[in-house]
């Protein structure tokens, strides 16, 4: 993603199973989080969301290119970790730093909540930070494609925490230069997964590009654990992916 995500088309929120957890929303302007945890931590999550948004907004006030650039901006050592992570992700995948903003907020708020709950899911505009003590399943929403809500990722407890982030040219407000209905990336980092999903999505102009996009993803084996690409009635996958 290359801008703050808005509240458009949240139907994909049905795609995360969170049995036996408490579900609640935290909304701060464009940031709209659906959170699941062992207990209601809404007040802590709200404070955390404000904190990370303040970091980003203050930095953007001084460096407006951070918000608008579609390519990496100069590294800056004297900034909060969330901004460092976003800049590093942009260099790794050659996208703008805001390509990872939704994943970054989900991850950083999620990490804060893990200090108060063993089980945490934070969903932000279709990008997810997930850390559970049990196996789980996350659906991949691909709009009007042949796969729609029919495909899910199975996740093991021993591989979490994870970032599961999706970019789409046809669903929601994502800025994508491709045509994919869904590019879902699995990574140990939601920041990297969000940036990677944008970069991979930009490659796909046609179903014939799926193989090329998967080869591109394989170049980043250290950061991408798996990817699923959906366009129309075609699906491609690579990596440590178990679909159901």
C-alpha positions as CSV (number, residue, x, y, z in Angstrom):
1,X,0.0,0.0,0.0
2,X,1.2,3.5,-0.7
3,X,-1.2,5.6,1.5
4,X,-3.1,5.4,4.8
5,X,-5.8,2.8,4.2
6,X,-9.3,3.9,4.7
7,X,-12.4,2.1,5.9
8,X,-13.6,0.9,2.4
9,X,-14.9,-2.6,1.9
10,X,-14.2,-4.4,5.2
11,X,-16.0,-7.6,4.2
12,X,-12.7,-9.5,4.3
13,X,-12.9,-9.2,8.1
14,X,-14.8,-12.5,8.0
15,X,-11.6,-14.1,6.9
16,X,-9.8,-14.5,10.3
17,X,-11.0,-17.2,12.6
18,X,-10.7,-16.1,16.3
19,X,-12.6,-18.6,18.3
20,X,-12.5,-18.1,22.1
21,X,-10.9,-14.7,21.8
22,X,-12.4,-11.3,22.5
23,X,-12.9,-9.2,19.4
24,X,-12.9,-5.4,19.3
25,X,-12.2,-2.4,17.0
26,X,-9.8,0.4,17.5
27,X,-10.2,3.4,15.1
28,X,-7.9,6.4,14.9
29,X,-8.7,8.4,11.7
30,X,-7.6,6.3,8.7
31,X,-6.4,3.5,11.0
32,X,-9.2,0.9,11.6
33,X,-8.0,-2.1,13.5
34,X,-9.9,-5.3,14.2
35,X,-8.2,-6.9,17.2
36,X,-8.6,-10.3,18.9
37,X,-6.9,-11.2,22.2
38,X,-7.4,-13.2,25.3
39,X,-9.2,-10.2,27.0
40,X,-10.4,-6.8,26.0
41,X,-7.3,-4.6,25.6
42,X,-9.0,-1.8,23.7
43,X,-7.6,1.0,25.9
44,X,-4.1,-0.3,25.6
45,X,-4.5,-0.8,21.8
46,X,-5.8,2.7,21.4
47,X,-2.9,4.2,23.3
48,X,-0.5,2.1,21.2
49,X,-2.1,3.1,17.9
50,X,-2.0,6.8,18.8
51,X,1.7,6.4,19.7
52,X,2.8,4.9,16.4
53,X,0.6,7.3,14.4
54,X,2.2,10.2,16.2
55,X,5.6,8.9,15.2
56,X,4.6,8.6,11.6
57,X,2.6,11.9,11.4
58,X,5.5,13.9,13.0
59,X,8.0,12.4,10.6
60,X,5.8,13.1,7.6
61,X,5.4,16.7,8.8
62,X,9.1,17.2,8.4
63,X,9.6,14.8,5.5
64,X,6.5,14.9,3.3
65,X,8.2,12.7,0.7
66,X,7.8,9.8,3.2
67,X,4.0,9.9,2.5
68,X,4.0,10.4,-1.2
69,X,7.1,8.7,-2.6
70,X,6.6,5.5,-4.7
71,X,10.3,4.7,-4.3
72,X,12.7,4.4,-1.3
73,X,13.5,7.6,0.7
74,X,16.9,8.2,2.3
75,X,17.7,6.2,5.4
76,X,17.5,8.0,8.8
77,X,19.1,6.5,11.9
78,X,17.6,9.0,14.3
79,X,13.9,7.9,14.0
80,X,11.6,5.5,15.8
81,X,12.0,1.8,14.9
82,X,8.7,1.6,13.0
83,X,9.9,4.2,10.6
84,X,13.3,2.5,10.2
85,X,11.5,-0.7,9.4
86,X,9.3,0.9,6.8
87,X,12.3,2.5,5.1
88,X,14.3,-0.7,5.1
89,X,11.3,-2.6,3.6
90,X,11.0,0.0,0.9
91,X,14.7,-0.4,-0.1
92,X,14.4,-4.2,0.0
93,X,11.4,-4.3,-2.4
94,X,11.9,-1.0,-4.2
95,X,8.6,0.5,-3.2
96,X,7.6,3.7,-1.3
97,X,7.9,3.5,2.5
98,X,4.1,3.9,2.9
99,X,3.7,0.6,1.1
100,X,4.1,-1.0,4.5
101,X,2.2,1.3,6.7
102,X,-0.8,-0.9,7.4
103,X,1.4,-3.9,8.2
104,X,3.7,-1.8,10.3
105,X,0.9,-0.5,12.5
106,X,-0.6,-3.9,12.8
107,X,2.8,-5.4,13.8
108,X,3.8,-2.8,16.3
109,X,0.4,-2.6,18.0
110,X,0.3,-6.4,18.1
111,X,3.7,-6.6,19.7
112,X,2.6,-4.2,22.4
113,X,-0.5,-6.3,23.1
114,X,1.6,-9.5,23.4
115,X,2.9,-8.1,26.7
116,X,-0.6,-8.4,28.0
117,X,-2.1,-11.4,26.1
118,X,-0.6,-14.7,24.9
119,X,-2.8,-14.7,21.8
120,X,-3.1,-11.6,19.6
121,X,-4.5,-10.9,16.1
122,X,-4.4,-7.4,14.7
123,X,-6.0,-6.8,11.2
124,X,-5.5,-3.5,9.5
125,X,-7.0,-3.0,6.1
126,X,-6.5,-6.7,5.2
127,X,-3.0,-6.9,6.6
128,X,-2.5,-9.0,9.6
129,X,-0.2,-9.6,12.5
130,X,-1.0,-12.9,14.1
131,X,0.5,-14.7,17.2
132,X,-1.5,-17.6,18.6
133,X,-0.7,-20.6,20.8
134,X,-2.7,-22.8,18.5
135,X,-3.0,-23.5,14.8
136,X,-5.2,-21.1,12.9
137,X,-6.6,-20.3,9.4
138,X,-6.6,-17.0,7.6
139,X,-8.8,-16.6,4.5
140,X,-7.6,-14.8,1.4
141,X,-10.3,-12.5,0.0
142,X,-9.9,-12.0,-3.7
143,X,-13.1,-10.2,-4.6
144,X,-15.0,-11.3,-7.6
145,X,-12.3,-13.8,-8.8
146,X,-13.2,-17.4,-9.1
147,X,-11.7,-18.0,-5.7
148,X,-13.5,-15.3,-3.7
149,X,-13.6,-16.5,-0.1
150,X,-12.7,-20.1,-1.0
151,X,-9.0,-20.1,-0.2
152,X,-7.4,-20.0,3.2
153,X,-3.9,-20.3,4.7
154,X,-3.4,-22.8,7.4
155,X,-0.9,-21.6,10.0
156,X,0.9,-23.6,12.7
157,X,1.4,-22.3,16.2
158,X,5.2,-22.9,16.1
159,X,5.7,-20.6,13.2
160,X,4.1,-17.5,14.7
161,X,4.2,-14.6,15.1
162,X,3.6,-13.9,11.5
163,X,2.7,-11.2,9.1
164,X,0.0,-12.1,6.5
165,X,-0.5,-9.2,4.1
166,X,-2.5,-8.9,1.0
167,X,-2.4,-6.4,-1.9
168,X,-5.1,-6.2,-4.5
169,X,-5.7,-4.1,-7.7
170,X,-9.4,-4.9,-7.6
171,X,-10.4,-4.9,-3.9
172,X,-10.3,-1.9,-1.6
173,X,-8.2,1.3,-1.8
174,X,-4.8,-0.3,-2.4
175,X,-2.5,1.5,-4.9
176,X,-1.3,-1.2,-7.2
177,X,0.2,-1.0,-10.7
178,X,-0.8,-4.5,-11.5
179,X,-4.1,-6.4,-12.1
180,X,-4.0,-9.2,-9.4
181,X,-7.2,-9.8,-7.4
182,X,-5.0,-10.8,-4.5
183,X,-1.3,-11.2,-3.7
184,X,-1.0,-12.6,-0.2
185,X,2.5,-12.8,1.4
186,X,3.5,-14.7,4.5
187,X,6.5,-13.4,6.4
188,X,7.9,-13.3,9.9
189,X,7.3,-9.5,9.6
190,X,4.1,-7.8,8.7
191,X,6.1,-4.7,7.6
192,X,8.0,-6.8,5.1
193,X,5.0,-8.8,4.1
194,X,3.0,-5.6,3.3
195,X,5.8,-4.1,1.2
196,X,6.5,-7.4,-0.6
197,X,2.8,-7.8,-1.4
198,X,2.8,-4.4,-3.1
199,X,6.0,-5.1,-5.0
200,X,4.8,-8.5,-6.3
201,X,1.3,-7.1,-7.1
202,X,2.9,-4.4,-9.3
203,X,4.5,-7.1,-11.5
204,X,1.2,-8.9,-12.4
205,X,-0.5,-7.3,-15.4
206,X,-2.0,-10.6,-16.7
207,X,-2.4,-14.2,-15.6
208,X,0.8,-15.0,-17.6
209,X,2.8,-13.0,-15.2
210,X,2.1,-15.3,-12.2
211,X,5.2,-17.5,-12.8
212,X,7.4,-14.4,-13.2
213,X,6.0,-12.9,-10.0
214,X,6.6,-16.2,-8.1
215,X,10.2,-16.2,-9.3
216,X,10.6,-12.7,-8.1
217,X,9.3,-13.7,-4.6
218,X,11.8,-16.6,-4.5
219,X,14.6,-14.0,-4.6
220,X,13.6,-13.0,-1.1
221,X,13.6,-16.4,0.7
222,X,15.1,-14.8,3.8
223,X,12.1,-12.5,4.3
224,X,9.2,-14.1,2.3
225,X,8.1,-17.5,3.7
226,X,5.4,-17.9,1.1
227,X,3.1,-16.2,-1.4
228,X,-0.3,-16.8,-3.0
229,X,-1.3,-15.0,-6.2
230,X,-4.9,-14.9,-7.5
231,X,-6.0,-13.3,-10.8
232,X,-9.4,-14.3,-12.2
233,X,-9.6,-18.1,-12.3
234,X,-5.8,-18.6,-11.9
235,X,-3.9,-19.2,-8.7
236,X,-0.2,-19.6,-8.1
237,X,1.7,-20.3,-4.9
238,X,5.2,-20.8,-3.7
239,X,6.9,-21.4,-0.3
240,X,5.9,-22.7,3.1
241,X,2.2,-22.5,2.2
242,X,-0.6,-24.9,3.2
243,X,-3.9,-24.0,1.5
244,X,-7.4,-25.2,2.4
